[in-house]
Amino acid sequence: MKMHKLLLVLSILCLTHTTPDAQENQIKAVENNLTASIQFEGDATMNLADRMVFYKIKGLSIAVIQNYQILWAKGYGWADEDKKIPVTTQTLFQAASISKSLNAVGVLKLVQDKKLDLYTDINTYLNTWKFPYDSKSKEKKITMANLLSHTAGLTVHGFAGYEQGKKIPTVVEILDGKIPANSMGILSMYEPGLKYEYSGGGITVSQQIVMDITQEPYASYMDEKILKPLGMNASTYSQPPANSKAELLATGYKTDGKEITGKYHIYPEQAAAGLWTNPTDLSKYIIETQLAYKGKSAKVLNQSMTQTRLTPYVDKSAALGVFIDNSNGIKYFQHGGANEGFRSVYYGSLEGGNGVVVMVNSDNSGILQEVVNSVSKVYDFKGLSKTVVKKHLSIDAAILDSYLGEYALTPTFILTITKENGLLITQATGQQKIIIYPETQTRFFATVINATLEFVKDESGKVVSLILIQNGQKREAKKTK
């Protein structure tokens, strides 16, 4: 029996007046219209169950929002495969960096209550610890607006978390980078306000500010002032979750499908990575944000503060705890998350009250955008799909053969180009094989990673090197064999 036949669909939550048959048809359409970031003309859409098997994903949870309502939420697969605990709509996942979005709501609540100013030196509010300004900051002061928008010029991109049973550092030890912290201390890289530079370290500074101002544990403040008013009653920033039933906590898995040691890591960096939640609860946050943005609700933040939160600061995309995507004038606020064994993403439209949340208990994030692409297609959520359709290009076999060989990015890091079934294959030292497809006679692209390869010829027509462009970075590799 194929593995996808064993996929469990355990729980469906429908909160609209759509007829059951129509709702079920829409759900099935979402499950059967997944598309990758790059599709070829004529390619068939993909099935959710098959893609979960392909990516070795144990469990997935989704919620779809339309017209400021949760249309439906659904769980698939296993929260814990070994214990045979299924994913339901109540299963809690680590939201990872999505934690930063709710943290910003918590911080701006203090601003709204006039206990904090967005544009004042952060050391004005830090009592337990002070930020160690040095010459790199060029005498410019860091503000809370800088911290929340990743424009403070600070170090430490993200955090690895701590295995259960290991000694957990205090927030101050994390900020200083002192044992048992497993990350470097939070310092300036360059002056604040210069540009966007993602920093989970900066968000952890904001966590300490919240605790210093409120004189409360961070999780307690967020629970009472933010999560409960938003109706996110299943969610918590507690690390580990103190009041949640163990069977509700999803187990994290690596890309190869193996269980994370201890089932999940502990993240004392709560503001940056510590939220446990599910798509249904996150949908409540998204809907409240959309309504508050329009001045139709104010459960936590009023319209003015919500609009401030959703306005990019310094950078064209990075706002306060969220990123603003603008696709031909259609705007979404969004954030993704990546903790050990967990990946997630959410989108909420600024107009119309549409959105989607997808969470998996896996280190493999590939399926997230594929599901979002499907939701975008089924519900006509314009601007959400990232699928690019390309044409098949036929290239003479002799030209393909001229590209075969080894290309050295460094003396020990080699890209080997081979050919299988008429297609070029690239394989980097110690990595898996990847098919590359022709976009022109000399330029090829991959579909499973964001990379293109351009083969370079000398005046005689001999291939002498290739240019690798990956994630916006360009590197040349000389042909050695």
N, C-alpha and C positions, 0 to 999 in steps of 0.2 A: 504494500500500500504506500502511495506517495506520502511524503511528510505533510504536504499541505492539506491532505485529507484529514489530518489529525488536528488541524488548527481549530482552536475553540473560540467561538463567538459567545462570550459569556454574559454580557450585560448591555442592554440598550436603554438609554434614557431619552425619551422624547417629550419636549415641553412646549409644543405648539399645537395648533388646531388642524394641522395637516392630517389627512386621512391616513390610517395605518398602511394601506396598500401603496399609496403614493409615497409615503415616507420610506417604506421598505425598498421601493424601486429606486429612490434616490440614493439610499445607502448602498445598494448593490451596484449602482452606476459608479459611485465613488470607489468602491472596492475593485472595479474592473476597468478603470480608465487612468491608471498610473502611467506617467511618462517621465523619461529621464531628462536631464538638462539638455541633452542633444539627441534628437530623433532624426531618422532619415525619412524622406518622403515615402509613404506607403507602409511604414513600420506599424505593426499592431500595438495597441495599448497593452498594458501589463496588469496582472492580477495581484492584489495585495498579499494573498496567501503565498503565492509563488515568490514574491519579492522578499517576504519575511524569511523564507527558506534560503533564498539567494544570499541575503545579508547575515544569515545566522542570528536573526533577532528572535528572542524568546517571547517578548510581550510588547504590545503596542496599544496605546489609548488615544482616542481622538474625540474632539468636540467641534461642532460646526455652528456658527452663529450667523443669523440672518435677520435683518430688520430689528436689531437690538434684542433678540431672543436666542436662547439656545435651541437650535432645531433638533439636534440629537447628539448623544454622546455614546460611545461604544468601546468595549474592551476586547482585545484579541490575544490569544495565546496564554503564556504562563507568566505570572508574577514571580513564581519560583518553580522551576521545572522539576527539580529533585523532589520537592515536597508536594508536587502536583497542585499548587495553589494557582487558580486561574486569575487572569486580569479581569477586573470588573470596572465599572465606572467609578467605584470608590477606591480603587488601588492607588496608593500614593507613590509617586516617583520623585527622585531628586530633580528639582528644576534647574539646578546648577546656576548659570549666569542669569537666567530669568529672575533669580532672586534680586538682582540689581534693580529691576523695574519696580518691584514692590517696595524695596528699600528707598527708592526715590520718592515714592508716595509718602512713606514714613517721615523722611526728612522734610519734605515740603509741608507736611502737616505742622511741623514745628515752626516753619517759616510763616505759615498762615496764622498760627497762634502767636506770632510775634516773639517767639523764644529764640529765633535764629534769623540771621540775615544772610541771603544767598551770596552777597558780594563783599563780605567782611573776611579779613584774615582768619583762617581756621584756628590759629593758636589762641584767638580770643575765646574760643569755646572749649578748647582742649585743656583739661585739668589733670587727668591721670597721666597723660603723656603729651609731649610737645613735639611738633614737627621740627626736625633739625635742618633749618635753612642753611645753605652754604652758597658758595660763589656761583654754582650752576644755575641757581634761580635768579641771578642778576638783580638781587634786591627787590624782586617782584613778589608779592604775597599771593599765596594760594587761597582761593575761595571755595565755598561749598559748590557753587556753580561749576567751577573747574573740576572738582572731584567727580560730580555726577555725570558730567559730559566727557570725561576722559581727556580733559585739556589742561591738566595740572602739570604735565611733564614728568610724571612719576614712574618709578620702576615697578617691577613685578606684574607681569601680564595676568597670570592665573595661579591657581593652587592645586596641589595634588591630593589634598586631604590626608587623613591618617587612618591606618588600619585599626579595626576594633581591637582593643586590648593594649594599644600603644599609648604612651603618655601624650596627653593633649596639651598644647601650649596655651597660655593666656593670650588675649588679644594684644596686650603690650609686648609680649615676647615675640609675637608674629610681626608687629610693627618694627621691632628692633632687629628681627632676624636672629634671635638668640635661641639656643637649644632649650626645649625640644622642637622648636619650629623647624620645618623642613624647607623653608623658603628664605630668600634674602630679605634684608631689612628694606623698609620703604624710604627711598631717597629721591632727590631730584635728578633727572636726566638732563633737563634744560629748563629754561624759564617757563612759568605758567602762562597760558593764554596764547602760546605760539602756534600750536597745532594739536590735532587729535592724536593721542597715543593711548591705546587701550590699557587700563591699569586696574586690575582687581585689587592691587595694593591701595590705590586711592580710595576705592569703595570701602575697604577695611578701615581706613582713617575715618570715613564718614560714620561707620559703625561705632567707633569709639566716641565720636562727638555726640551721637544719639544717646549713648549710655551716660556720658558726662553731663549732658543737659537734663535728662529725665531722672537720673539717679536710679534707673531700673535696669534689670537684665534686658539685653536687646530683644530676646524672644518674647518676653513678657510685654514690653512696649508694643511690639509689632502685632502681637495677638490681640491685645485689648483695644488699641487705637486704630489699627488698619485692617487686619484680617477679619475680625468679627463684624465690624461695621460694613465691610464689603460682602458679608455673607459667606466668606471662605472658611467655614467652620471645620472643615476636614484638614485644613492646612496648618503647618507649624514651622517655625524657625528653630525649634529645639533641636539640639544635636547631642546625642541621638534623640529622636522623638520620644518624649516621656509618656505621653498619654494616648498614643496610638496603638492599636492592636497590632501585634507582630505580623499577622497574616495580611494586613493591609499594606505593608511596606514591601515594595518590589525589590527583588534581588538584582544586583547589577551583573552584567556579563561583558566579557572582553569581545573583541572582533571575531575571535575564533570560536565563540560560543561558550567558553569556559567561564565558570563562576568567579566573581571577584572574591579574593580572600576576605573572609569575614562577612560576605554578602554585600556590604557597601562600606564606603569610607565615611569617616566623621569629618565635618567641616566646621571648625570653630570660627572660620571666616564667614559668618552667617549672612551678612549683608551681601557679600559677593557670590556666595555659592551654597547657602545653607537651607533654602526653602524646600520642604517636602509638600507636594501638592498633587493635583490631578487636573486634567483638562476642563472638567466641569467647574471646579473652583476658579481656575484661571480665566475661564469665560466670564465669570461674574465680575472679575477685575476689569476685563476688556470692555464689557458692556457698560459698567459704571464710568469708565474713562470716556467712552463715546458719548454717553448721556451728559456727563459733567462738561465735556468740551462744548456741547451745544447749550449748556445752561439749563438742562432739564433734570438734573439731579446733583446732589452735593453730600453724599453719604460720608465722604472724608474730605475731599478737596473741592473747592468752589470752581466756577468756570474760569476765572482769571488765573488761578494757580494751575489748573489743568492745562490751560493754553500755554502757560509758561513752561510747564513740564514737556509739552509736545513741540516746543520751538527749538530747532537746532541752535547750538551755542558754540560760536567760533567755527566749528566744522559745519559743512553743509548738510550732514546727515545725523550726527550725534547730538541728540537732545539730552534731557535730564533723565537718565535711566532707561531710555529707549532710543531706537534708531528710526528715522523717518525715511521710508522708501517713497520715491516719487516716480511713478511710471506714467508718462504722458498726462501729467496733471492729476492722476489718481493717487492719493496718498494713504499710506498705511503706517502705523506705529508698530514696531516689532522688536523682538529680541530672541536670540537663540541661547541654548545652554549645553554645556559639555562638562560633566563630572566623570570620574572614573566609573564606567559601567552604565552611564546614563547620557542620553541626548534628547533635546527637545527644541521646539520652536513655536512661536505664536505670531499671528498677524491680526491687527484690528484696523478697519478702515476708519478714516476721519469723517467720512460721509456715508450715510446709508446704514450704518450699524451692522456691517458684515465682518466675519472673522473666522479663524480656524486655529486650533491648538493640536499639536501632535507630540506625543512623548513615547520614548522607547527605553527599555532597560538594556541597552547595548552601547558599546563604544562605536558602533557603526551608524553614522548619521545619514548615509546615502538615501535611505527610504523617506526621510522627512519631507524633502522638497518634492519627491515624486508624489506623495500623498497630497501635499498642498497643490501641486499642479492639477491633480485630479479634481479636487474640490473646486478649484478655480474654473475648470471646464464644466463641471456638472451644474454649478450654481451661477455661472457667468460672473464670477468675481473678477472683473477686469483688473489687470495689473499685478495679479498674484502669481500667475504661471511664469516660470523661468525657462520653459522649454523652447529651444531653438531648433527649427526644422531645417535640415541641410539636404542638398541633393547628392545622390551618388555620383562620383566622378570616376571614370575609367581611365587608367593609366597603363601604358604599354609595359609589358613584363620586363623588357630590357631596361627601362628606366628604373623600375622598382629594384631590379638586381643591382643597379649601380649604387644604390643607397645601402646595401648590405655591408656589415662590418662592425668595427668597434670604434667608439668615439669617447675620448677621455675628457671628462669634466675636470677631474684631478688625476694625478698619477694612479690613485687607487680606487677612483669612483668612475666606472665605465658604463656607458650606454651601449648595449649590444643590439644591433638591428638585424633581425632575421625575417624570413618570409614563410608563412604557413597558409595554405589554401588560398593563395593569391593575395593575401593581406600582409602588410608589414607589421612586425611585432617589435616592440622595444622592451628591453629588460635592463634595469639599473642593477648595479652590483648589490647582491643580497636581497633583491626585491622581486616581486612577481612579474610575470609577463603581462604586457598591456598592448592591445591592438590599437594601431593608429590608422586613421582614415585620411585619404587625400582631400584637401580643400582646394589646392591648386596642383600644378605639376611638381612643385617643390615643397609645398607647405602641407603638413599633416597635423591632425588633432586627435586627442584622446577623448573618450566619452566618460570614463570612470574617474578621471582626475582633470583638474583645470590646467591643461598643458597643451602647447603646440610645439612642433619641431619644424624648422625651416632648414632644408639642405642647401649648402653653399658650394658652388662650383668655381673653379679657377677659369682663366681665359681659354684654356683648351677644352673646357667642358668636364674636367675631372672633379668628382666630389671630394672636397678637402676638409669639410667640417659641417657641423650643424649648429643652429641656434636654438636653444631650449628656452621657451618663455613659459614660466609657471608661476601662477599667482602674482602676475605683474612683474616678475623679476626675469631678466634676460641674461643668459649665460651661454658662452660659446664652448663647444667641445670639438677638438681637433680629431680628425680621422686617423687612427693609428694602424688599423688593419683592414 
